[in-house]
Amino acid sequence: MRCKAFLVVIFMMITLASHAQSGEVAKIRKSLAHISDSTRYVDALNRLAMLMYEKNIDSTFVYTAKARQIANRMDYAKGKADATNNLGVVFDIKGNVQLALRYYDEAFRSYTQLHDSANVVQSLMNIAMVYNEMGKDQRAIQQFSEALSLGRKLRQDSIMALAIYNYLLEYPAKFNRDSMGYYIARAKSIAAKYHDERTLIAIDQLVADDMISHKQREKGLALLDSTISGAIRHNLYYVSMDMMIDMGDQLAASAPAKAAGYYQRGLTVAGENGYLIYSQMMARKLFDLYTLHHDSLQAATYSRQLVALNDEQAKLNNASSIDYLDYVYKDQQIRSLSVRSKYQTILLILAAVVCLLAITVIVVIKRTLARTRLLNRQVHEQYIQMKETLDALEQSQADNSRMMKIVAHDLRNPIGAITSLAALMLDNDAYPEEDRMMLEMIRTSGNNSLELVSDLLQVHTRTEELKMEMVDLDQMLHYCVDLLKNKASSKGQQLKLDSLPVTIAASREKLWRVVSNLIANAIKFSPTGATIHISLESLPEKVIIAVKDNGIGIPEEMGNKIFDMFTDSKRPGTAGEQPFGLGLAISKQIVEAHGGKIWYESHPGDGTTFYVELPRVS
């Protein structure tokens, strides 16, 4: 039902407060007999239809149908668009969202042709909220976004306050706290500029809900209570309904007696103003509340009242002398006949043209058929050859990959032995300086070779090969930084980590290797004394790890070749460290196997930042 409240907020742009509507309704009805200009008469009927929707939707329909009939007869585009929009309101309130969507969309296209930007924005919002009622949130958000985008270009931007309000109220999760504050302030500024007290009061509900959601519950509840009082004080009874439901829902768990008070107050206001649907909602809320707290007497009271309200609704529905669906059917028939008449003439012309074209096409087809058969045979033969070649290449790649891993694995032990022997010999101070230099070179070369072997063993990581588990990224990043801190210290560098607790499903060992590669590269290509920043950002659907250095940067001509396996875009580090060109390629494979992506931003001589984006879904 909240969506209905949103629709009403939109219509507040073109309706008066309840105490003023009766006077204007009487005035327009009295003036109808004296209006001689047909366009003014249609406008008056549309206005009267809109003023009647809260009290008697059948009257809204009658005035709208009459306005549309006259507007169609005189081809008054603005009158037809307004009447079509009113039909959308009728069927929306009646609960037929498919028909409501049809008429809202037709109104949108009509307003677009008329270049009536303000009503285009309003139609987009109506469509968005119908999609919301249908549970199609992605389409609703798309329509809201389009409405806001178009609304920014309006010279008369009063509709923007409502556009922002509806979007924030319906989809608060789309905005972070700062964005929510910015848009609320903007909506308030627009509403204040146009002295729109109704929207200002409605926006206060957003502010209150935001406070309640962000540890300012008491302050938020006080503001929401004040907002309800303000809405009633300004006779905005229909708008206050949703606010009282909001307040009751906020208090239902912690203060059921106060919650019941707001529901009862809403029930009273709804009854006094003839809001039958809201009376049913309030009675339902009270019944559910007392049932939950095992107060059978009170629950029975509101159960009986709810049954009576439902009976009243059924009587009203049965008493309506209007067949809405029959109108839609006849409207569709008229539209179909009109379209058919228009196209019959076109079809006659097209038929003659088609006959001529058919003769030409038959001749062409006959000539090309033989040629096509020949080409098909050639293409089929080429396809078979290409498939055989592709199979051979895939088998060759698999054999090469398997052989490379076997060789790399067999090289690990002897290289490790050479490196260990060199390290042991360096522990002996008896060797002359020249021998120690040679041993140091052997150890360094051995370590580099071991890194190369490890890289080769990591080639061709696939999703199905990942051993997924829940990984604490904060803990893993601290571990990587601690592990590489000595390597950075050897170049007089510092590693700065800005992290937060985040857990995702990933392969711990593979992901650790990616981060270690990026930090090691940052150390390798940064000058002595540099500071390397590692950060972790958490978003609703993803996390982003960033490694930023202020080193030599990546030349533009290298581009994404640095991610290629065995790339020729290799450079020694700032201290002459040897590059292998496999680390980034392997990191890219690992990240993509996790369903993420890796990229960088760099300016030569001004450092590089590598980003790793990973999904949060398990």
Buried (B, 14 or more C-beta within 10 A) or exposed (E): EBBBBBBBBBBBBBBBBBEEBEEBBEEBEEEEEEBEEBBEBBBBBBBBBBBBBBBEBBBBBBBBBBBBEBBBEEEBEBBBBBBBBBBBBBBBBBEBBEBBBBBBBBBBBBBBEBEBBBBBBBBBBBBBBBBBBBEBBEBBBBBBBBBBEBBEEBEEBBBBBBBBBBBBBBBEEBBEEEEBEEBBEEBBEBBBEBEBBBBBBBBBBBBBBBBBEEEBEEEBBEBBBEBBEBBBEBBBBBBBBBBBBBBBBBBBEEBBEBBBBBBBBBBEBBBEBEBBBBBBBBBBBBBBBBBEEEBEEBBEBBBEBBEEBBEEBEEEEEEBEBEBEEBBEEBEEEEEEEEEEEEEEEEEEEEEEEEEEEEEEEEEEEEEEEEEEEEEEEEEEEEEEEEEEEEEEEEEEEEEEEEBBEEBEEBBEEBBEBBEBBBEBBEEEEEEEEEBEBBBEBBBBBBBBBBBBBBBEBBBBEEEEBEBEEBBBBBBBBBBBEEBBEBBEEBEBEBEBEBEEBBBBBBBEBBBBBBBBBBBBBBBBBBEEBEBBBBBBBEEEBBBBBBBBBBBBBBEEBEEEBBBBEBEBEBEBBEEBBBBBBBBBBBBBBBBBBEBBBEBEBEEEEBBBBBBBBBBEE
